[in-house]
Structures are given as structure tokens and as C-alpha cells.
């Protein structure tokens, strides 16, 4: 269970995973976001994810450091 829930709206078809973490303020920088992903700290739809540029789409959820991010359409 997540400590905090965040909803991020996107207007494009997808957002790259590391950019989503930055946008949600889970990571302070792109480098930090990429490190978190490569270290296995990020899950997408409940599954571990290590692809930094994974295309995250509307309807998906991302979990990292007690934060759950839900992606919705703008």
C-alpha cells in the first residue's frame, strides 16, 4: 500500500518513466530518476520495471518510495 497517491495528467500518448518520476516530484532530477529505476525501486502496474524510457500510458500506475502515481488523460 502506498503512503501517498498522485495523479498526473498527460496530453500525449505516453510519458517516459523517468520523466514521470521527475514530474511527480518523486525524483529531484532525471539522473536520480534513472538511478531509482535501474536499482529496481520502481514498479509499473505492480511489476518491477528497469527500463528508464519505458512508455508509461494513460491508465497505468507507478509505485516508488511509498508513492503511487496514476496516469490519466488531460
C-alpha positions as CSV (number, residue, x, y, z in Angstrom):
1,X,0.0,0.0,0.0
2,X,1.2,3.5,-0.9
3,X,1.7,6.3,1.6
4,X,0.8,9.0,-1.0
5,X,-1.3,9.0,-4.1
6,X,-0.5,11.4,-7.0
7,X,-2.5,11.8,-10.2
8,X,-0.6,13.0,-13.3
9,X,-2.4,14.0,-16.4
10,X,-0.7,13.8,-19.8
11,X,-1.8,15.1,-23.2
12,X,0.5,12.9,-25.3
13,X,0.1,9.2,-25.9
14,X,2.7,8.4,-23.3
15,X,5.4,9.8,-21.0
16,X,8.8,8.1,-20.4
17,X,9.0,6.6,-17.0
18,X,12.0,8.7,-15.7
19,X,10.2,11.9,-16.8
20,X,7.1,10.8,-15.0
21,X,9.1,10.4,-11.7
22,X,10.5,13.9,-12.2
23,X,7.1,15.4,-13.0
24,X,5.6,13.8,-9.9
25,X,8.5,15.1,-7.7
26,X,9.4,11.6,-6.7
27,X,12.9,12.3,-8.1
28,X,14.7,15.6,-7.9
29,X,16.4,15.1,-11.3
30,X,16.4,12.9,-14.4
31,X,19.6,11.3,-13.2
32,X,18.1,10.4,-9.8
33,X,15.0,9.0,-11.5
34,X,17.1,6.8,-13.8
35,X,19.1,5.6,-10.8
36,X,16.0,4.7,-8.9
37,X,14.7,2.7,-11.9
38,X,18.0,0.9,-12.5
39,X,18.2,-0.1,-8.8
40,X,14.7,-1.7,-9.0
41,X,13.0,0.8,-6.8
42,X,10.1,1.4,-9.3
43,X,7.1,-0.8,-10.1
44,X,4.7,-0.3,-13.0
45,X,1.2,-1.9,-12.6
46,X,2.7,-3.9,-9.7
47,X,5.6,-5.3,-11.7
48,X,9.3,-4.3,-11.3
49,X,10.5,-2.1,-14.1
50,X,14.1,-1.3,-15.0
51,X,13.6,0.4,-18.4
52,X,14.3,4.1,-17.9
53,X,12.5,5.2,-21.0
54,X,9.5,2.8,-20.7
55,X,6.5,4.4,-22.3
56,X,4.0,4.9,-19.5
57,X,0.5,5.3,-20.7
58,X,-2.9,6.6,-19.5
59,X,-4.5,4.1,-17.0
60,X,-1.2,2.8,-15.7
61,X,0.1,3.1,-12.1
62,X,3.7,3.6,-11.0
63,X,4.9,2.9,-7.4
64,X,8.1,4.2,-6.0
65,X,9.3,5.1,-2.4
66,X,5.8,4.8,-0.9
67,X,4.2,7.0,-3.7
68,X,1.7,5.7,-6.2
69,X,1.3,7.7,-9.4
70,X,-1.7,7.3,-11.5
71,X,-1.5,8.4,-15.2
72,X,-4.7,10.0,-16.6
73,X,-5.6,11.8,-19.9
74,X,-5.5,15.6,-19.8
